[in-house]
Amino acid sequence: MSKADIEDLFTHFINPETGESYNLLPFLQSLVVDNNKVTYILESPSNQIKKLAELKPFLDQAIHKITGIESVSGILTHHRLPNQKQANPAKHFIELKTIRKIIAVSSGKGGVGKSTTAINLAVSLQQMGLKIGLLDADIYGPSLPLLIGQNQKPDVDDNKKMLPILWNGIACMSIGFMVPENAAMVWRGPMVQGAIHQMLRDVIWPQLDILIIDMPPGTGDAHLTIAQNIELSGAVIVSTPQDIALLDARRSIEMYKKVDVQILGIIENMRTFVCPECGHESHIFGSGGAEEESKKLHIPFLGHIPLNLDLRVTSDTGKPLTLDQTHPVSHMFEKISANLLTALFH
């Protein structure tokens, strides 16, 4: 079994019900074959989305029948036509022509693992074959340099535009790359807004499928600056199951609704803790609270992540856990990423 074998299947795919032959290779945006797992992304023109949606289950079955394939994860995406966009003529967004989709990863409060979730989502999506960027928008407490183990200053071109730090194929930018590690950013709102503007407008972002913005906690100046100045494709809310965290998550959801940003889904972090010594499972912060909240609010539930020691250690050492694709938590992020893509493109 090889990648070429699977590409050949896309090229000569036959609908088992009708016997019709299709060349699906032109629609194949990404194909990753790793550890007997196949992940692919099909991008459809809007006028063919219905037909490809009908074919996809048969395509998944055909791939699964290839010797050695253990699992198949396929995503079907499509571009919306211009008149389908919820355009607001009163808004004047910063043009980011090289970026296809922009997602804000948010939480109503700090300490719920939002930044750890954001970096591991970025890695997981990049492993699926997507071109990913990550912007750390937390001016007061930037964490991206620690999370990726990099703190060099970004290069600047002749036009005084910054080049993002390229880490593991992901384009990264943070105020933390430009100031000393222990510097206290004692800035008022306008200075925060200016810094965020600069990291959006004055950075030469490469061609990206998705730019993930790791938002600061809360609902302050940074959130309004981003929501009012760039066209967000949607927001992802990270929360623990704890009631007080859910209370703040609701505030974050309401804020995005007020600025007309779609909520793509909720991720429940720290759902369970399994003792590494005895294997006993505990629900330190409760369990299922964020999932129940998503049902109440009719918002997609993207998945849950445990309170895991490896997740903490790898974040502190600049080697995000999802770099190890064999780890059980990495598989959880794979499922969350697949659910996120489904919410983003449908």
N, C-alpha and C positions, 0 to 999 in steps of 0.2 A: 504494500500500500504506500503510495506517495502522493504528494500534492498534485503532481501531473495527472495521476489517475482520477482524482476528484475533479480537476478542471476538465478532463475529457468527458466526465459524466455531465457536467454543466453544458458542454458544447453539443452533446448528442443526447439530450434528455428526451425521453419518450413518456408521454402521459399513459400510464397503464390502463386507464379506463377507456380512452378514445383511440390510442395508438398514434396520436399526433406527435410529431417530432419538433423540438424547440432547441434553439441555440440560446442558452441563458448566460453564456460567458460574458457578453457585453454588459450585462447588468451586475456582474460580480464586482463589488467594490473592495471586498476584503475576504481573504481566506487564510485561516490559521490552522495548521495541523500540528498538535503537540500532545505527546503522551497518549496517543490513540483517541484524542478528543478533537473534534472538528468544530470550528466556529467560523461562520461566514456571514457576510452582510450583502444582501441584494438591494440595489437601488433602482427603483422603478420610475419611469415616467408616470405622471398622474393618470394618463389615459390607459395605462396597462396594469394599474395596481390591483384591480379586481381579478384579472386573469392570473397574475403571479401569486396572488393570495390563494387562489384555488390550487395552483400547482405545488405550492410550498410543502404541504404535508407529504405528497408523493415524493418530492425531492429529498426530504428528510429521511423517508423510509429507504430510498434508493442508496443514499450515502451510508446509512446504518448497515446495509447489507454487505458493504465492502468488507472484505476480510481484515480483521484487526481493529475495526472502528468500534469503540465502546460507547461513545456518546456524541450527539450532534446538537449544536445550538445554532439556530439560524435566525437572523433578523431581517425583516423586510421593511425597507424605508422608501419614502418618496418625497419629492419636492412638492410643496403646495404651490398652486398657481398664484400669481401676484394678487388677483382679486379675492383670494381666499384669506389673505393676511389681515389681521386686525390692525390695520394701520391707523395711526392717530396723527392727522396732519398738523396738530398743534405742537407735536414733539419734534425736536431737531436733534437727532442722534449723531454721535461721533461715528464717522464711517470707518468700519473695520473690514475692509474688502477681502482680506485674506482669511477671514474667520467665518465658517459656515454656521455654527451654532454656539451660543454662549449660555452657560448654566451657572446659576448662583447656588452654592452650597451654604446653607444657613442654619442657625440655631437661635432660639430666643435667649439663650443664656450660655455662659462659658462653662467649660468643664464637662461637656457631654461627648467629647471625642470628634467634634466636627472636622478639625484640621487633619486628624489621623484618617478619618473617613475620606476626606477629599483627596489626599495624596494616594491612598490605596485604590480609590475609584479611578483616578487618573492612570495609574499603572495598569489596572485591570482592563480599562478601555484601550489603552495603547497595545496591550498584548492581543487584543482582538483585531488588531490591524488598523486602528484609527489613528489619525494624526492629532495629538493632544497637546494643549497648552494649559498651564496652571498659573493663575495670578493670585498671589497672597494679598488680599485687600485689607488686612488687619494692620493698620498703621501703628497703633499703640503697642501691639504685641505680636509682631511678625514671627511665624514659626517655621516657615518653609526652609530657611537655611539649615535649621537643625534636622528637619524631617528628611532632607536629602543629603545631609552631610557636606554642604557646599556653602561657602561664604565669600567667594571672590566677587569683586565688583564687575558689573556688566561692562562690556566694551561699548564705545560710542563711535559712531561713524562721522564723516565729514560734515553732515548736516545736524550734528548733535542729537541724533536719534540713538536710543539705546538698543543693544542686541540682547535678547533674552538668554539666560543661561541654559544651555542644552544639557539635560541630565537624562540618561537612559532613553534618549529619543523624545523626551518631553521638554517643550519650551517653557521655561520657568522665569517668573519675575516676582520680586518682593522688595519692599523698602528695606528689608533686613540685609539685602546684598549691598546696600549703599551707606549704611551707618554702622558704627561699632556695635558689637554684640550686646553690650550692657547699657547702651545709650537709652535714656528715657525720652520719649517723644512727647514733650510738653507743648502740644500744639492745640490751637483753637480750631473750630470747625472749618473756617476758610482755608487754613493751611492743610488740613486733612483732605479737603475737596481738591485742592491743587495737586497734592501728591498723587491722588487716585487718577486725576485727569492726565497727569504726566505718564503714569504707568500704562494708561490705555492709548493715549494719543501719540506719545513720543517714543513708543517701542516698536521696532520693526518685527512685528509678529509674522512668522512664516505661514504658509498655507496650512490651516488647521481645520479638521472636521469639527472639533469641539474645544472651546476654551472654558475651563472650569475656573470659577472665581470662588476662592475660599473667603467667605465674608467674615467680618468681625462679628462677635456675638451682639445680640440686641437689635434695635431698630433705629439707628441714629443717622448722623450726617453721611457716613460712608454708604449706607444702604440707599438713601435718597439720591445721592450723587450718581451712583451706578444705575439705579432704576430709571432716572430721568435723563441720563446722557448716553446710554447704550441700549440697543434693542435686545433685551434678554429673551432667550428662547424659553426660559422657565426657571423655576427654583426647586431645589431639593431641600427638605427640612430634616435635620438630624436631631433626634431626641432620645433620652433614656426613657424607660417605662415609668419613672417616678412622677408623681402628680405635679410637683413643683416645676419640673422640667417641661411637662406637657402644657402647663399653664403658659409658660413663656413661648413655647412652640406655637400655641394658638395665636399669640400676639404677632409673631413673625409671619404666620400665614395671613392674618388680617392685613398686615402692612403691605404684603405683596398684592393682595387683592385690591387695595386702594390705589396702587400704582399700575394696575392692569397687567400684572405678571402672572402667568400660569404656574400653578403648583404641580410639578411633575410627579411628586410622590414624597412619602415619608420613609425614613430609615430608622429602625429602632436599634440603638446601640446599647451595649452592656446588658443584654437581656438575661443572660445566665452566666454563672461562674462555676466551672468544674474544677474541684480541688485537684492539683497535680499529684498529691500524695495518695489520697484515698478514692478519688473519682466521684465524690459526692457532689451533686449539682445543687447550687443555691441560687436564689433569685434575690440578690442583694438590693437591687433597685426596683423590685417588682418584675413582672413579666407580662408582655402582651399589651401594655398600656398604649403605646404608640400605634400598634396595629388596630386596636379598638377605636382609637381616635380617628384614624384614617377612614374607618368604616362610617363613623358618625358624620364626618365631613365630606364623605364621598370623594376622597382623594386616594389615588393608587398607593398601595403599600408595597414598597420596593423590596423589602427584606429586612432581616435582623442580623446582628453581629454580637457575638458573646464578649464578655469581659475576659480577655485572654492575655496571659502574661507575655507570650511571644509578640503579640501586637504592640504592647507597650515597649518592650525591649528593642524591637526593630525600629520603632519610631524614634526612640532616644538615640539610637546609634546611626541614624541616617540611612537605614536599609529597610524601607517599607516591606511589610510582611508579604505582600502580593508579588514581590520579586521571586519568591519561592512558590511556584505554581502548584507544587504538590501538597502544600499545607491545607488542612481542612478549611481554615478561615479564608484562604484564597478562593476556594470553590464557592464560598458564600458570596464573596465579592463578585465573582463571575456571574452568578445568578442575579445579583442586584444590578450589575452593569447591563445585563440583557434586558431586565425589566425596565431600566431607565431608558434604554434605546427605544424600546417599544413605546413608552410614554412620550418620548421626545419626537418620534417621527410619525405618530398616528393621532 
